């Protein structure tokens, strides 16, 4: 009992709450820190030019001596995508299943990291990892990608279970099967807190097993006389295997479009997670006068993450793709239901596909079951594990609330259901919830190309201004001695107005620039900073009065020896 009283447990998220993606959860047991997943979030449209959003690692960096390792649930980017950036900050052990770690190694190499310098460990479901008096174990879960596991942190106060994404698909086989025996064993030990996903918590029933999908696809394959082009998310290996199996059944070749998908397929085939005979795969040649890749026995997989399948189909429909141009003889299967943030792009793409005249088959969401637990899946997990506390995670706030309602329907009192925010610390002592008033300051970290965290609100505001109102550059060259304008003013605008159609406006701008420069260069010492600021202010006011628009204004005034 004395040891139990000494044990203090903290649970919190650095990402993944009130958002889709960015999953990174932390469990602290006394002085030990355990990191559960390190994912990214794909940017929304207002984050112009941003490639990804990742969690704020500041707290982990400040406490890196206490970090025992990173434990990964599965290989989707929302759960492993930020790991390369995390490992550049703190080189700690990483644990994951065979496929997950192979995808991690590929991502690290793609980011220029030497995997030999890092401690990367492949685990199996039955492995037990000991960190002093804390044990970490795993159990297999059903997901759209194989080798998915839940992660269990065993403490003296009970087990903390992190399910990550899961469903209870009774038809799942092999590497996709849930291990019910392991779940029963964990339950017998006593579960203190269940961290369970919430994305589909508001959906009634169990998440479908996709049994009807095969029949629908087989019907389309049997009737297609020409080439078949199918859009798929690259992370959904189960669905990719289904399409490949049908291609084999109907004696068709398979071509895969998408650089990342090519690597994922190579890894999965090598490890035995995808079965694609080499004789079936076809490398397409660039389209030219002699080659159009329009083969009647071809299945083209247009794959990628988030918006990438839609971009690929758009290029094909516009005849801008280097490998595939959609023709009227093609059958197009859209098996990529829009995810949050891609709804408008999906609608535009489908409209464009119909304009191409091809035979378009848009599969409904009912035929394309999610990889996320619905209400009955969540109830079954609660029934099997019998936790003391339930903490909804992974989802926007409304999803967390729906999950809480499911838990209440299962008999959990509101005091036993924990809805939290990123950075909010949930503390347990002696197996009881003591508070969640402590907060960890976190920020939104943006990734743009090779830059991580160097894109702030000012840069984003400038990008938004350029997107909305354009940019104007004012250039003038002065004689260093006489201070007279010897070249310019030259006014260049992009995304604002066309000069030839607004001659009067540009003439007024020209006169204004000359007057301002004339006022500032009358003295021996020229306040260059003040001059540039005056140009920005006065030009901005003139443009707003004339056009009601506020472009970004960049004045360039320089002296030259003549």
Residue pairs with C-beta under 8 A, 6 or more apart in sequence:
3 156
4 156
4 157
4 430
4 431
5 429
5 430
6 30
7 29
7 30
7 155
7 156
7 157
7 429
7 430
8 28
8 29
8 30
8 427
8 428
8 429
9 27
9 28
9 29
9 155
9 157
9 160
9 192
9 427
9 428
9 429
10 26
10 27
10 28
10 425
10 426
10 427
10 428
10 438
11 25
11 26
11 27
11 28
11 160
11 193
11 195
11 391
11 425
11 426
11 428
12 25
12 26
12 420
12 423
12 424
12 425
12 426
12 440
13 23
13 24
13 25
13 26
13 393
13 420
13 421
13 422
13 423
13 424
14 24
14 25
14 26
14 55
14 56
14 57
14 59
14 60
14 422
14 423
14 440
14 442
15 21
15 22
15 23
15 24
15 39
15 41
15 54
15 55
15 56
15 82
15 422
15 442
16 22
16 23
16 24
16 25
16 37
16 39
16 393
16 394
16 422
17 393
17 394
17 395
17 397
17 400
17 420
17 421
17 422
18 395
18 396
18 397
18 400
18 421
18 422
19 41
19 395
19 396
19 422
20 41
20 78
20 199
20 339
20 340
20 395
20 396
21 39
21 40
21 41
21 42
21 53
21 77
21 78
21 81
22 39
22 40
22 41
22 53
22 54
22 55
22 78
22 82
23 37
23 38
23 39
23 78
23 79
23 164
23 393
23 394
24 35
24 36
24 37
24 38
24 39
24 55
24 82
25 35
25 36
25 37
25 162
25 195
25 393
26 33
26 34
26 35
26 36
26 59
26 60
27 33
27 34
27 36
27 153
27 160
27 162
28 34
28 66
29 134
29 153
29 155
31 66
32 66
32 68
32 131
32 132
32 134
33 60
33 63
33 66
33 67
33 68
34 67
34 68
34 69
34 71
34 131
34 134
34 136
34 153
35 60
35 67
35 69
35 70
35 71
35 86
35 92
36 70
36 71
36 73
36 151
36 162
36 164
36 195
37 70
37 71
37 72
37 73
37 79
37 80
37 162
37 164
38 55
38 70
38 72
38 79
38 80
38 81
38 82
38 83
38 86
39 55
39 76
39 77
39 78
39 79
39 80
39 81
39 82
40 52
40 53
40 54
40 77
40 78
40 81
40 82
40 447
41 52
41 53
41 54
41 78
42 52
42 53
42 77
42 305
42 306
42 307
42 341
43 50
43 51
43 52
43 53
43 446
44 341
45 341
46 460
46 464
47 53
47 446
47 460
48 460
48 463
48 464
48 467
49 448
49 455
49 463
50 446
50 447
50 448
50 455
50 460
51 447
51 448
51 449
52 81
52 82
52 446
52 447
53 444
53 445
53 446
53 447
54 81
54 82
54 85
54 445
54 447
54 452
55 82
55 442
55 445
56 442
56 443
56 444
56 445
57 85
57 86
57 89
57 90
57 445
58 441
58 442
58 443
59 440
59 442
60 67
60 86
60 89
60 90
61 89
61 90
64 89
64 90
64 92
67 90
67 92
68 92
68 93
68 131
68 134
69 92
69 93
69 94
69 95
69 131
70 83
70 86
70 92
70 93
70 94
70 95
71 95
71 96
71 136
71 151
72 79
72 80
72 83
72 94
72 95
72 96
72 97
72 100
72 101
72 104
73 79
73 100
73 141
73 148
73 149
73 150
73 151
73 162
73 163
73 164
73 165
74 80
74 97
74 100
74 141
74 143
74 145
74 147
74 148
74 149
74 164
74 165
75 96
75 99
75 100
75 103
75 104
75 145
75 147
75 148
75 235
76 145
76 165
76 235
77 235
77 305
79 164
79 165
80 96
80 100
80 103
80 104
80 107
81 107
83 94
83 104
83 107
83 108
84 107
84 108
84 110
84 111
84 113
85 111
85 447
85 452
87 94
87 108
87 113
87 118
88 113
91 117
91 118
91 119
92 119
93 119
93 120
93 121
94 101
94 104
94 118
94 119
94 120
94 121
95 121
95 123
95 129
95 136
96 104
96 121
96 122
96 123
97 122
97 123
97 124
97 125
97 138
97 147
97 148
97 149
98 122
98 124
98 147
98 271
99 145
99 146
99 147
99 267
99 268
99 271
99 273
100 147
101 120
101 121
101 122
102 267
102 271
103 264
103 267
104 120
105 115
105 120
106 263
106 264
106 267
108 115
108 118
109 115
123 129
123 138
125 138
125 139
125 140
125 149
125 179
125 182
127 137
127 138
128 135
128 136
128 137
129 135
129 136
129 137
130 136
133 156
134 153
134 154
134 155
135 153
135 154
136 151
136 152
136 153
136 154
137 152
137 154
137 182
137 186
138 149
138 150
138 151
138 152
138 182
139 149
139 150
139 152
139 178
139 179
139 182
139 183
139 186
140 148
140 149
140 175
140 177
140 178
140 179
140 182
141 148
141 149
141 150
141 163
141 164
141 165
141 166
141 178
142 148
142 166
142 167
142 168
142 169
142 172
142 176
142 177
142 178
143 164
143 165
143 166
143 167
143 176
143 371
144 235
144 236
144 237
144 238
144 239
144 371
145 235
145 236
145 237
145 238
145 371
146 174
146 175
146 176
146 237
146 238
146 273
147 175
147 273
148 164
148 165
148 166
149 164
150 161
150 162
150 163
150 164
150 166
151 161
151 162
151 164
152 159
152 160
152 161
152 162
152 186
153 159
153 160
153 161
153 162
154 189
155 192
157 192
157 428
157 430
157 431
158 189
158 190
158 191
158 192
158 193
158 388
158 431
159 186
159 189
159 190
159 191
159 192
160 191
160 192
160 193
160 195
161 186
161 191
161 193
161 194
161 195
161 196
161 385
161 387
162 195
162 393
163 194
163 195
163 196
163 197
163 373
163 381
164 197
164 394
165 197
165 199
165 371
165 372
165 373
165 394
166 178
166 197
166 372
166 373
166 377
166 381
167 206
167 207
167 369
167 370
167 371
167 372
167 373
167 374
167 377
168 178
168 206
168 207
168 373
168 376
168 377
168 380
168 381
169 176
169 178
169 207
169 209
169 210
170 209
171 209
171 211
172 178
172 209
175 273
176 238
180 384
183 381
183 384
183 385
184 384
186 385
187 384
187 385
187 386
190 388
191 385
191 386
191 387
191 388
192 387
192 388
192 389
192 428
192 431
193 387
193 388
193 389
193 390
193 391
193 418
193 426
193 428
194 381
194 382
194 385
194 387
194 389
194 390
194 391
195 391
195 393
196 373
196 378
196 381
196 382
196 390
196 391
196 392
196 393
196 403
197 372
197 373
197 393
197 394
197 395
198 392
198 393
198 394
198 395
198 399
198 400
198 402
198 403
199 370
199 372
199 373
199 394
199 395
199 399
200 207
200 370
200 372
200 373
200 374
200 375
200 377
200 399
201 373
201 374
201 375
201 378
201 392
201 395
201 399
201 400
201 402
201 403
201 405
201 406
202 375
202 398
202 399
202 402
203 370
203 374
203 375
204 374
204 375
204 376
205 374
205 375
205 376
206 374
206 376
206 377
207 369
207 370
207 371
207 372
207 373
207 374
207 377
208 366
208 369
209 369
210 238
210 239
210 367
210 368
210 369
212 366
212 367
213 239
213 242
213 363
213 367
213 368
213 369
214 242
214 246
216 363
216 367
217 242
217 243
217 246
217 333
218 246
218 249
220 228
220 331
220 333
220 361
221 228
221 246
221 247
221 249
221 250
221 252
222 250
223 331
224 331
224 359
225 296
225 329
226 294
226 296
226 327
226 329
226 330
226 331
227 294
227 295
227 296
227 298
227 299
227 300
227 327
227 329
227 330
227 331
228 252
228 298
228 299
228 300
228 330
228 331
228 333
229 299
229 300
229 302
229 313
229 316
229 324
229 326
229 330
229 331
229 332
229 333
230 243
230 299
230 300
230 301
230 302
230 332
230 333
230 335
231 302
231 303
231 309
231 310
231 312
231 313
231 332
231 333
231 334
231 335
231 336
232 239
232 240
232 243
232 301
232 302
232 303
232 309
232 335
232 336
233 239
233 303
233 304
233 305
233 309
233 336
234 240
234 258
234 260
234 261
234 264
234 303
234 304
234 305
234 308
235 305
236 371
237 264
237 268
237 273
237 274
239 335
239 368
240 265
240 274
240 301
240 303
241 274
241 275
243 299
243 301
243 335
244 254
244 274
244 275
244 276
244 280
245 275
247 253
247 254
247 280
247 299
248 277
248 280
251 297
252 280
252 297
252 298
252 299
253 280
253 281
253 282
253 295
253 297
253 298
253 299
254 276
254 280
254 281
254 282
254 298
254 299
254 301
255 281
255 282
255 283
255 284
255 293
255 298
255 299
255 300
255 301
255 323
256 262
256 265
256 281
256 300
256 301
256 303
257 300
257 301
257 302
257 303
257 312
257 321
257 323
257 324
258 301
258 302
258 303
258 304
258 308
258 312
260 304
260 305
261 301
261 303
261 304
265 274
265 276
268 274
269 275
269 276
282 298
284 293
284 323
284 324
285 291
285 293
285 323
286 322
286 323
287 293
287 321
287 322
287 323
287 324
287 325
292 325
293 323
293 324
294 325
294 327
294 329
294 330
296 329
300 324
302 309
302 312
302 313
302 316
302 324
303 309
303 312
304 311
304 312
306 339
306 341
306 342
307 341
307 342
307 345
309 336
310 336
310 342
310 345
310 346
310 348
310 349
311 345
312 321
313 326
313 332
313 334
313 349
313 352
313 353
314 348
314 349
314 352
315 321
316 324
316 325
316 326
317 326
317 349
317 352
317 353
317 355
317 356
318 352
319 325
319 326
326 332
326 353
326 356
326 358
327 356
327 358
328 356
328 357
328 358
329 358
330 356
330 358
330 359
331 358
331 359
331 361
332 353
332 358
332 359
332 360
332 361
333 361
333 363
334 349
334 350
334 353
334 360
334 361
334 362
334 363
335 363
335 368
336 346
337 346
337 363
337 365
337 368
338 345
338 346
338 347
340 396
350 360
350 362
353 360
354 360
373 381
375 402
375 406
378 403
378 406
378 407
379 406
379 409
379 410
382 390
382 407
382 410
382 412
383 410
388 416
388 431
389 416
389 417
389 418
389 433
390 403
390 404
390 407
390 412
390 416
390 417
390 418
391 417
391 418
391 419
391 420
391 426
392 399
392 400
392 401
392 403
392 404
392 407
392 417
392 418
392 419
393 400
395 403
400 419
401 419
404 414
404 417
404 419
407 416
407 417
408 414
408 417
415 433
418 426
418 433
418 436
420 426
420 436
422 442
423 439
423 440
423 441
423 442
424 436
424 438
424 439
424 440
425 436
425 437
425 438
425 439
425 440
426 433
426 436
427 433
427 434
427 435
427 436
427 438
428 434
445 452
445 453
446 452
446 453
446 455
446 456
446 460
447 453
448 454
448 455
462 552
465 550
465 551
465 552
466 495
466 551
466 552
467 495
469 495
469 496
469 549
469 550
469 551
469 552
470 493
470 494
470 495
470 496
470 497
470 549
470 551
470 552
471 493
471 494
471 495
471 496
471 551
471 552
471 553
471 554
472 491
472 492
472 493
472 496
472 539
472 543
472 551
472 552
472 553
472 554
473 491
473 492
473 493
473 554
473 555
473 556
474 488
474 489
474 490
474 491
474 509
474 513
474 535
474 539
474 553
474 554
474 555
474 556
475 488
475 489
475 490
475 491
475 492
475 556
475 557
476 485
476 487
476 488
476 489
476 490
476 513
476 517
476 555
476 556
476 557
476 558
477 485
477 486
477 487
477 488
477 557
477 558
477 559
477 560
478 484
478 485
478 486
478 517
478 521
478 557
478 558
478 559
478 560
479 486
479 559
479 560
479 562
480 559
480 560
480 561
480 562
481 561
481 562
483 521
483 526
483 559
485 514
485 517
486 560
486 562
488 513
489 509
489 510
489 513
489 514
489 517
491 499
491 506
491 509
491 510
491 513
493 499
493 551
495 551
496 549
496 551
497 505
497 547
499 506
505 543
505 546
505 547
508 542
508 546
509 539
509 542
509 543
512 538
512 539
512 542
513 535
513 539
516 531
516 534
516 535
516 538
517 531
517 557
520 526
520 527
520 530
520 531
520 534
521 531
528 557
531 555
531 557
532 555
532 557
535 553
535 555
535 557
536 553
536 555
539 553
539 555
540 550
540 553
543 549
543 550
543 551
543 553
544 550
